[in-house]
Amino acid sequence: MTLYIDPPTWPGHGRMWSHLVSDESFDELHAFARGLGIPERAFERDHYDIPSHRYADVVRAGAVEVGAKELLRRLTHAGLRRPKRRGNPSEAPSRIRR
């Protein structure tokens, strides 16, 4: 049961972002995020988007730093990967799944 975060190298909305994932469950991921005050709106399909100014807080709280490829490998290996759907947006999964 480990949480992983990649470096803040993903641009968007005028800042850089990291991704926070679990290798165990979405319940574990949501509980960790709640404990840090990360809003539910930051959850997207299978990860939380973490702004660069929160990166150190998340690592101090126990997330393990890994590269983006390793993060994706661990997420996929855990069976928690939820790729973006193509086609009808009304078929997209809800933001928070527990």
N, C-alpha and C positions, 0 to 999 in steps of 0.2 A: 504494500500500500504506500505508494509514493506519488507525489505531485511534481510535475516538471514544468519549467519555464524556459522559453528560448530567448535569446537576446532581443532587445528592442530595435529591430531592424526593419519593421514593416511600417511604411508611411501611410498616413490617413488623417484627414481632418486637421492638418497643420501640426501634427506631432508624430512621434514614432511609437510603435506598439510591440508588445510581446504577446505570446500565447501561453496560457496556463492550462494544463491538462492533468488528468489522473490516469494511472495505469490500473486502477481498481474499479471505480464506479463513478457515475455522475453524482450519486449521493455524497460521496467523499469530496468531490470537486466543489459542489454547491456549499457544503458545510464549511470547507476551508475558505471559500470566497466570502461567505457570510461573516465568518470570524474576523476577516480583515476589512469588513465594511465595503466590499466590492459590490456594486449594484447588480441586480439580476439582469438589467438591460445590457450588461457587458458580456453576457453569455450568448454565444453564437454556435448553434448546432452541437458542437462537441468540445468547445473550449471557451475560456474567458479571454477577452481582449484586455490587456493590461497596459496602461500608458507608461511611458518610460520613467516618469517621475515616481511611480509606485514599484518599479522593478526591485529595488533594494529591500523594500518592506516585505515583498512577497518571498524573496530569498531568505531574509532573516526569520520569517515565519516558518521556514522549512522546505520550501520548494527547491528542487535540485536543478541547477543550471545545466542545460544541454543545448546543443545546436539544433537548428530547425529540422534538419533531416532526422536526427536522432529522436526528437520529440514526435515527429510524425510516425516513425517506426514503432515507438513504444505505444502510441495511441492506437495504431492499426493492430499491433500484436495483441493488445488488450481487448480487441473487438469493439472499441468505442468510437471508431472513426465514422463520421457522418458527412460524407462529401456533399457539396452543393448540388442541389437538384437542378436539372435543366428542364425547360418546358413550362408547364402551367404553374405560376407562383402560388395559386390557391392550394396546390398539393404539397407545399413546403411544410415541414414539421413545425410545431409550435416552438417558441423561443426557449422555454424551459421544459425539459422532460426529466422526470424523476423516476 
